[in-house]
Amino acid sequence: MSETQPQQTQSPLTSPFLSDNPPPIIRDPYSVPIEAINMIDGRLFQEDLQFAHFQRLREEDPVHLNELPGFGRYWSITKFEDIMYVDKHHELFSSAHGIAIGPSLDRSVDPTQLNFSNFIAMDPPKHDLQRATVSGVVSPPNLAKLESTIRSRAGKILDDLPVGTSFNWVDRVSIELTTQMLATLFDFPFEDRRKLTRWSDVATASPGTGIVDSLAQRQAELLECLEYFTGLWNERASMTTPGSDLVSMLAHGENTKDMEPLEFLGNLILLIVGGNDTTRNSISGGVLALNENPDEYAKLRGNPALIPNMVSEIIRWQTPLPYMRRTANQDTMLGGKQIKKDDQLLMWYISGNRDESVIDRPNDFIIDRANARHHLSFGFGIHRCMGNRLAEMQLRIVWEEILKRFHYVEVVGPAQRLRSSFVRGITDLPVQVHAH
């Protein structure tokens, strides 16, 4: 599961792109001065316009400054090697102020926002201790135990699909498989599992993007999440023999058992979002990519042994979490630019994954690409995605099971995308499945 959780959201009061009267969307990045390009505009991702903008930034201004009221100065880092440098130098670039764009440090935090913490939004040593507490859930022995569960569930989900009738792949397959997996990892009541999907969506949503209407609604729903999980925590903490689920690990872990409620909530949201978004959007993105590249789909049918390599290519191609934020601990230089202490840096993984100077033919989807795992989607350094192997295993299994049952998963209508620059989400993907 991926380490992901924004500590604060974009506020509709400070982000012009979420105001009642937003500026016109920039469809052609070459039609405006480069200073006008601002990649936090979620509409670019909703309409899948982002790649041309990133292309221009990589070519002309790979360390690109923007400034907005409420956010202060923030830099878009768009080249592969620069992103790796920031990600690997946590002593220079801190996670402790949040990992999505938020209010600048010299302004008071909006009191209507929940200011919760989690281990990805921490620096060592606390980060290392809390991460170690839960990392056992994705250890190789535990993954081996989970494989048969994932396979049987994926098989049942696919067997229940209507052949020759259109349906939303995202809801019937991508969400259902990942939510069942999350319920297993948390030992969460199975009948309530869709609550996990909703909390994941709410946690990464800004008001005005169609998921929540206000910060107050977002806070209320996340507090419901905390209340529900507090009940599970109390039940598991009282057990003399701890279970192997994530809640039990947190409740009994030496470095997590005394967490404050909002820290508990922060770690829950981190694990929920991480376990949900990477896999869910990669399952959908893979179906879309193969439909857009029918020669690759034919190559896959001819050689199913390519599935593990294809999984890495799907994760690069989709890049389910387009960026992560860091905050400069001191004045420093990057790419010839003067970064000031407390500036925010947005590591645009989605741009680095299309960097021509590192990846050959980066805009082509190639399922037998050499060195396909050399991508940025899971991050690097101490915050590298804890659950990357679990995500890859789920994707591998679902494609193995798809190929057993269906000759073709056909996309029959346009994909609908999430209005967000933090989650590259597909909300609706109409398909028909065709049996062998």
MOHU-V266752 format. One record per residue. PHI is phi in whole degrees, 0 to 359 (NA if undefined). PSI is psi as a letter, one per 40 degrees, with the letter a starting at -180 (* if undefined). Layout:
BEGIN
phi->PHI psi->PSI
phi->PHI psi->PSI
END
This chain:
BEGIN
phi->NA psi->i
phi->275 psi->i
phi->285 psi->g
phi->217 psi->h
phi->187 psi->h
phi->288 psi->h
phi->284 psi->d
phi->225 psi->i
phi->261 psi->i
phi->295 psi->h
phi->268 psi->h
phi->296 psi->e
phi->280 psi->d
phi->242 psi->d
phi->264 psi->h
phi->296 psi->d
phi->285 psi->e
phi->246 psi->e
phi->280 psi->i
phi->292 psi->d
phi->228 psi->g
phi->291 psi->i
phi->294 psi->i
phi->302 psi->i
phi->290 psi->h
phi->271 psi->h
phi->276 psi->d
phi->246 psi->h
phi->296 psi->e
phi->274 psi->e
phi->268 psi->e
phi->229 psi->i
phi->301 psi->i
phi->299 psi->d
phi->298 psi->d
phi->280 psi->e
phi->283 psi->h
phi->223 psi->h
phi->281 psi->e
phi->280 psi->e
phi->290 psi->h
phi->298 psi->e
phi->294 psi->d
phi->299 psi->d
phi->281 psi->d
phi->300 psi->d
phi->259 psi->e
phi->57 psi->f
phi->259 psi->e
phi->290 psi->d
phi->292 psi->d
phi->293 psi->d
phi->297 psi->d
phi->295 psi->d
phi->303 psi->d
phi->295 psi->d
phi->297 psi->d
phi->298 psi->d
phi->287 psi->d
phi->245 psi->d
phi->205 psi->g
phi->292 psi->e
phi->241 psi->g
phi->248 psi->h
phi->267 psi->h
phi->232 psi->i
phi->212 psi->h
phi->224 psi->i
phi->304 psi->h
phi->91 psi->d
phi->257 psi->d
phi->75 psi->a
phi->272 psi->h
phi->214 psi->i
phi->250 psi->h
phi->266 psi->h
phi->260 psi->h
phi->240 psi->e
phi->260 psi->i
phi->308 psi->d
phi->292 psi->d
phi->295 psi->d
phi->298 psi->d
phi->299 psi->d
phi->298 psi->d
phi->296 psi->d
phi->297 psi->d
phi->273 psi->e
phi->252 psi->g
phi->291 psi->e
phi->286 psi->d
phi->267 psi->d
phi->233 psi->h
phi->274 psi->i
phi->262 psi->e
phi->288 psi->e
phi->256 psi->e
phi->112 psi->i
phi->242 psi->e
phi->235 psi->i
phi->303 psi->h
phi->210 psi->a
phi->303 psi->i
phi->295 psi->i
phi->289 psi->e
phi->268 psi->e
phi->237 psi->i
phi->290 psi->i
phi->288 psi->h
phi->304 psi->h
phi->293 psi->e
phi->279 psi->e
phi->260 psi->i
phi->282 psi->h
phi->263 psi->g
phi->267 psi->i
phi->242 psi->i
phi->202 psi->i
phi->287 psi->d
phi->287 psi->d
phi->266 psi->f
phi->222 psi->i
phi->254 psi->i
phi->301 psi->i
phi->270 psi->e
phi->298 psi->d
phi->306 psi->d
phi->296 psi->d
phi->291 psi->d
phi->290 psi->d
phi->299 psi->d
phi->298 psi->d
phi->299 psi->d
phi->254 psi->e
phi->293 psi->e
phi->298 psi->d
phi->294 psi->d
phi->245 psi->f
phi->290 psi->i
phi->306 psi->d
phi->297 psi->d
phi->290 psi->d
phi->298 psi->d
phi->299 psi->d
phi->291 psi->d
phi->285 psi->d
phi->300 psi->d
phi->293 psi->d
phi->296 psi->d
phi->298 psi->d
phi->295 psi->d
phi->293 psi->d
phi->290 psi->d
phi->299 psi->d
phi->299 psi->d
phi->294 psi->d
phi->301 psi->d
phi->290 psi->d
phi->294 psi->d
phi->274 psi->e
phi->284 psi->i
phi->282 psi->h
phi->279 psi->h
phi->80 psi->e
phi->237 psi->h
phi->289 psi->i
phi->205 psi->i
phi->273 psi->h
phi->302 psi->d
phi->301 psi->d
phi->285 psi->d
phi->283 psi->d
phi->241 psi->c
phi->299 psi->d
phi->292 psi->d
phi->297 psi->d
phi->294 psi->d
phi->290 psi->d
phi->290 psi->d
phi->298 psi->d
phi->294 psi->d
phi->300 psi->d
phi->301 psi->d
phi->291 psi->d
phi->296 psi->d
phi->269 psi->e
phi->49 psi->f
phi->267 psi->i
phi->309 psi->h
phi->297 psi->d
phi->291 psi->e
phi->257 psi->e
phi->299 psi->d
phi->291 psi->e
phi->300 psi->d
phi->297 psi->d
phi->298 psi->d
phi->297 psi->d
phi->296 psi->d
phi->297 psi->d
phi->296 psi->d
phi->294 psi->d
phi->298 psi->d
phi->256 psi->e
phi->264 psi->i
phi->258 psi->i
phi->304 psi->h
phi->98 psi->e
phi->255 psi->e
phi->100 psi->e
phi->257 psi->d
phi->232 psi->i
phi->270 psi->d
phi->206 psi->i
phi->297 psi->d
phi->296 psi->d
phi->295 psi->d
phi->300 psi->d
phi->298 psi->d
phi->299 psi->d
phi->290 psi->d
phi->289 psi->d
phi->291 psi->d
phi->298 psi->d
phi->301 psi->d
phi->299 psi->d
phi->298 psi->d
phi->298 psi->d
phi->288 psi->d
phi->297 psi->d
phi->299 psi->d
phi->294 psi->d
phi->301 psi->d
phi->299 psi->d
phi->295 psi->d
phi->281 psi->d
phi->296 psi->d
phi->280 psi->e
phi->281 psi->h
phi->288 psi->d
phi->251 psi->h
phi->295 psi->i
phi->283 psi->i
phi->259 psi->e
phi->274 psi->i
phi->295 psi->d
phi->295 psi->d
phi->296 psi->d
phi->299 psi->d
phi->292 psi->d
phi->291 psi->d
phi->253 psi->e
phi->292 psi->h
phi->301 psi->d
phi->263 psi->e
phi->229 psi->e
phi->291 psi->e
phi->251 psi->f
phi->297 psi->i
phi->290 psi->i
phi->306 psi->d
phi->288 psi->d
phi->288 psi->d
phi->300 psi->d
phi->301 psi->d
phi->301 psi->d
phi->290 psi->d
phi->299 psi->d
phi->297 psi->d
phi->305 psi->d
phi->288 psi->d
phi->292 psi->d
phi->297 psi->d
phi->298 psi->d
phi->283 psi->e
phi->259 psi->d
phi->290 psi->d
phi->300 psi->d
phi->286 psi->d
phi->303 psi->d
phi->282 psi->d
phi->285 psi->d
phi->299 psi->d
phi->290 psi->d
phi->297 psi->d
phi->293 psi->d
phi->299 psi->d
phi->295 psi->d
phi->298 psi->d
phi->291 psi->d
phi->291 psi->d
phi->283 psi->e
phi->228 psi->g
phi->299 psi->d
phi->295 psi->d
phi->290 psi->d
phi->297 psi->d
phi->296 psi->d
phi->299 psi->d
phi->295 psi->d
phi->299 psi->d
phi->285 psi->e
phi->210 psi->g
phi->299 psi->e
phi->295 psi->e
phi->282 psi->e
phi->305 psi->d
phi->303 psi->d
phi->292 psi->d
phi->299 psi->d
phi->303 psi->d
phi->296 psi->d
phi->294 psi->d
phi->298 psi->d
phi->293 psi->d
phi->295 psi->d
phi->297 psi->d
phi->280 psi->d
phi->43 psi->g
phi->297 psi->d
phi->242 psi->h
phi->299 psi->d
phi->211 psi->i
phi->228 psi->i
phi->261 psi->i
phi->230 psi->i
phi->234 psi->h
phi->292 psi->h
phi->281 psi->e
phi->201 psi->i
phi->297 psi->h
phi->203 psi->i
phi->248 psi->i
phi->211 psi->h
phi->57 psi->f
phi->79 psi->e
phi->252 psi->i
phi->273 psi->h
phi->270 psi->h
phi->267 psi->i
phi->308 psi->h
phi->79 psi->e
phi->296 psi->i
phi->271 psi->i
phi->237 psi->h
phi->257 psi->h
phi->276 psi->h
phi->276 psi->g
phi->305 psi->d
phi->296 psi->d
phi->280 psi->d
phi->302 psi->d
phi->287 psi->e
phi->241 psi->f
phi->280 psi->h
phi->297 psi->d
phi->284 psi->e
phi->240 psi->d
phi->247 psi->h
phi->289 psi->h
phi->46 psi->f
phi->293 psi->d
phi->271 psi->e
phi->261 psi->i
phi->266 psi->h
phi->231 psi->h
phi->287 psi->e
phi->252 psi->f
phi->302 psi->h
phi->291 psi->i
phi->57 psi->f
phi->296 psi->d
phi->281 psi->e
phi->276 psi->g
phi->225 psi->i
phi->257 psi->e
phi->300 psi->d
phi->263 psi->e
phi->77 psi->a
phi->220 psi->i
phi->79 psi->a
phi->292 psi->e
phi->259 psi->e
phi->305 psi->h
phi->311 psi->h
phi->295 psi->d
phi->256 psi->f
phi->300 psi->d
phi->290 psi->d
phi->294 psi->d
phi->300 psi->d
phi->297 psi->d
phi->294 psi->d
phi->299 psi->d
phi->295 psi->d
phi->300 psi->d
phi->295 psi->d
phi->296 psi->d
phi->285 psi->d
phi->299 psi->d
phi->286 psi->d
phi->299 psi->d
phi->294 psi->d
phi->294 psi->d
phi->255 psi->d
phi->233 psi->h
phi->287 psi->d
phi->202 psi->h
phi->261 psi->h
phi->261 psi->h
phi->283 psi->h
phi->244 psi->e
phi->196 psi->i
phi->291 psi->i
phi->288 psi->h
phi->258 psi->h
phi->245 psi->i
phi->286 psi->i
phi->275 psi->g
phi->196 psi->i
phi->263 psi->e
phi->261 psi->d
phi->241 psi->h
phi->271 psi->g
phi->254 psi->i
phi->251 psi->h
phi->264 psi->d
phi->211 psi->h
phi->223 psi->g
phi->288 psi->h
phi->223 psi->i
phi->232 psi->i
phi->256 psi->i
phi->239 psi->h
phi->289 psi->i
phi->297 psi->*
END
